[in-house]
Amino acid sequence: MTSRFEIGDHVSWNSEAGRVSGTVIAIHTRDFNYKGYIHHASQDDPQYEIRSDKSDHIAAHKGAALQRTPR
């Protein structure tokens, strides 16, 4: 089972540029369109929108890709 996160949690994930950290700003429990792509989400496997600490870029990831981190 993947970890569950809440809005405001600080998390990190691997990206093409290396390890990135940010704050969860939204939780999706249904499929949603983001930047022209359909992201699949459900109650059992939600996707999280995260705002990067360094660039303010918004990313969407499943919980399995995220790790809770201290600020």
PyRosetta script that sets phi, psi and omega in degrees:
from pyrosetta import init, pose_from_sequence

init()
pose = pose_from_sequence("MTSRFEIGDHVSWNSEAGRVSGTVIAIHTRDFNYKGYIHHASQDDPQYEIRSDKSDHIAAHKGAALQRTPR")
pose.set_psi(1, 140.3)
pose.set_omega(1, -179.7)
pose.set_phi(2, -83.6)
pose.set_psi(2, 159.9)
pose.set_omega(2, 178.6)
pose.set_phi(3, -69.0)
pose.set_psi(3, 152.4)
pose.set_omega(3, 175.1)
pose.set_phi(4, -106.5)
pose.set_psi(4, 138.6)
pose.set_omega(4, -179.0)
pose.set_phi(5, -123.2)
pose.set_psi(5, 159.6)
pose.set_omega(5, 178.3)
pose.set_phi(6, -121.4)
pose.set_psi(6, 159.0)
pose.set_omega(6, 175.5)
pose.set_phi(7, -57.2)
pose.set_psi(7, 132.5)
pose.set_omega(7, -178.9)
pose.set_phi(8, 99.0)
pose.set_psi(8, -14.9)
pose.set_omega(8, 177.3)
pose.set_phi(9, -66.2)
pose.set_psi(9, 142.1)
pose.set_omega(9, 176.0)
pose.set_phi(10, -94.5)
pose.set_psi(10, 127.1)
pose.set_omega(10, -175.0)
pose.set_phi(11, -134.6)
pose.set_psi(11, 166.7)
pose.set_omega(11, 173.3)
pose.set_phi(12, -136.3)
pose.set_psi(12, 160.2)
pose.set_omega(12, -179.9)
pose.set_phi(13, -156.2)
pose.set_psi(13, 161.1)
pose.set_omega(13, 176.8)
pose.set_phi(14, -84.9)
pose.set_psi(14, 136.0)
pose.set_omega(14, 174.6)
pose.set_phi(15, -130.4)
pose.set_psi(15, 178.2)
pose.set_omega(15, 178.4)
pose.set_phi(16, -60.5)
pose.set_psi(16, -27.7)
pose.set_omega(16, -177.2)
pose.set_phi(17, -91.7)
pose.set_psi(17, 2.9)
pose.set_omega(17, -178.1)
pose.set_phi(18, 111.8)
pose.set_psi(18, -161.3)
pose.set_omega(18, -177.5)
pose.set_phi(19, -74.2)
pose.set_psi(19, 131.0)
pose.set_omega(19, -178.9)
pose.set_phi(20, -124.6)
pose.set_psi(20, 147.1)
pose.set_omega(20, 176.9)
pose.set_phi(21, -127.7)
pose.set_psi(21, 157.7)
pose.set_omega(21, 179.9)
pose.set_phi(22, -173.7)
pose.set_psi(22, -170.8)
pose.set_omega(22, -175.6)
pose.set_phi(23, -119.2)
pose.set_psi(23, 134.4)
pose.set_omega(23, 177.4)
pose.set_phi(24, -66.7)
pose.set_psi(24, 125.5)
pose.set_omega(24, -179.5)
pose.set_phi(25, -115.5)
pose.set_psi(25, -14.3)
pose.set_omega(25, 178.7)
pose.set_phi(26, -158.5)
pose.set_psi(26, 152.3)
pose.set_omega(26, 178.0)
pose.set_phi(27, -126.2)
pose.set_psi(27, 127.9)
pose.set_omega(27, -179.8)
pose.set_phi(28, -110.6)
pose.set_psi(28, 129.5)
pose.set_omega(28, 178.5)
pose.set_phi(29, -116.4)
pose.set_psi(29, 8.1)
pose.set_omega(29, 173.2)
pose.set_phi(30, -136.9)
pose.set_psi(30, 159.2)
pose.set_omega(30, 177.6)
pose.set_phi(31, -54.3)
pose.set_psi(31, 142.9)
pose.set_omega(31, -179.5)
pose.set_phi(32, -145.5)
pose.set_psi(32, 154.1)
pose.set_omega(32, 178.8)
pose.set_phi(33, -95.3)
pose.set_psi(33, 124.9)
pose.set_omega(33, 179.9)
pose.set_phi(34, -139.7)
pose.set_psi(34, 119.6)
pose.set_omega(34, -179.3)
pose.set_phi(35, 54.6)
pose.set_psi(35, 39.1)
pose.set_omega(35, 175.9)
pose.set_phi(36, 84.3)
pose.set_psi(36, 3.0)
pose.set_omega(36, -179.4)
pose.set_phi(37, -121.0)
pose.set_psi(37, 145.0)
pose.set_omega(37, 173.9)
pose.set_phi(38, -85.1)
pose.set_psi(38, 122.3)
pose.set_omega(38, 175.7)
pose.set_phi(39, -103.4)
pose.set_psi(39, 130.6)
pose.set_omega(39, -176.7)
pose.set_phi(40, -91.2)
pose.set_psi(40, 129.5)
pose.set_omega(40, -179.7)
pose.set_phi(41, -146.7)
pose.set_psi(41, 156.4)
pose.set_omega(41, 177.7)
pose.set_phi(42, -150.0)
pose.set_psi(42, 173.5)
pose.set_omega(42, 176.3)
pose.set_phi(43, -59.0)
pose.set_psi(43, -39.2)
pose.set_omega(43, -178.8)
pose.set_phi(44, -78.6)
pose.set_psi(44, -23.0)
pose.set_omega(44, -177.2)
pose.set_phi(45, -141.1)
pose.set_psi(45, 71.8)
pose.set_omega(45, -176.8)
pose.set_phi(46, -70.6)
pose.set_psi(46, 162.5)
pose.set_omega(46, 170.6)
pose.set_phi(47, -112.4)
pose.set_psi(47, 149.7)
pose.set_omega(47, -175.4)
pose.set_phi(48, -119.0)
pose.set_psi(48, 136.1)
pose.set_omega(48, 171.4)
pose.set_phi(49, -93.7)
pose.set_psi(49, 130.9)
pose.set_omega(49, -176.5)
pose.set_phi(50, -127.8)
pose.set_psi(50, 134.3)
pose.set_omega(50, 175.2)
pose.set_phi(51, -95.9)
pose.set_psi(51, 121.7)
pose.set_omega(51, -179.4)
pose.set_phi(52, -62.8)
pose.set_psi(52, 140.7)
pose.set_omega(52, 178.4)
pose.set_phi(53, -65.4)
pose.set_psi(53, -39.0)
pose.set_omega(53, -172.4)
pose.set_phi(54, -86.9)
pose.set_psi(54, -38.5)
pose.set_omega(54, -171.1)
pose.set_phi(55, -114.7)
pose.set_psi(55, -5.6)
pose.set_omega(55, -173.6)
pose.set_phi(56, 64.4)
pose.set_psi(56, 9.2)
pose.set_omega(56, 175.1)
pose.set_phi(57, -63.7)
pose.set_psi(57, 143.4)
pose.set_omega(57, 177.3)
pose.set_phi(58, -102.9)
pose.set_psi(58, 130.6)
pose.set_omega(58, 178.2)
pose.set_phi(59, -125.2)
pose.set_psi(59, 154.7)
pose.set_omega(59, 175.8)
pose.set_phi(60, -120.3)
pose.set_psi(60, 129.1)
pose.set_omega(60, -178.3)
pose.set_phi(61, -143.6)
pose.set_psi(61, 153.3)
pose.set_omega(61, 171.1)
pose.set_phi(62, -78.6)
pose.set_psi(62, 158.6)
pose.set_omega(62, -177.5)
pose.set_phi(63, -59.3)
pose.set_psi(63, -31.4)
pose.set_omega(63, -178.8)
pose.set_phi(64, -63.3)
pose.set_psi(64, -22.9)
pose.set_omega(64, -179.0)
pose.set_phi(65, -88.4)
pose.set_psi(65, -7.0)
pose.set_omega(65, -172.6)
pose.set_phi(66, -108.7)
pose.set_psi(66, 151.1)
pose.set_omega(66, 172.6)
pose.set_phi(67, -129.1)
pose.set_psi(67, 133.0)
pose.set_omega(67, 176.5)
pose.set_phi(68, -69.4)
pose.set_psi(68, 135.3)
pose.set_omega(68, -178.8)
pose.set_phi(69, -134.1)
pose.set_psi(69, 154.0)
pose.set_omega(69, 174.2)
pose.set_phi(70, -72.5)
pose.set_psi(70, 155.9)
pose.set_omega(70, 179.4)
pose.set_phi(71, -70.8)
pose.dump_pdb("model.pdb")
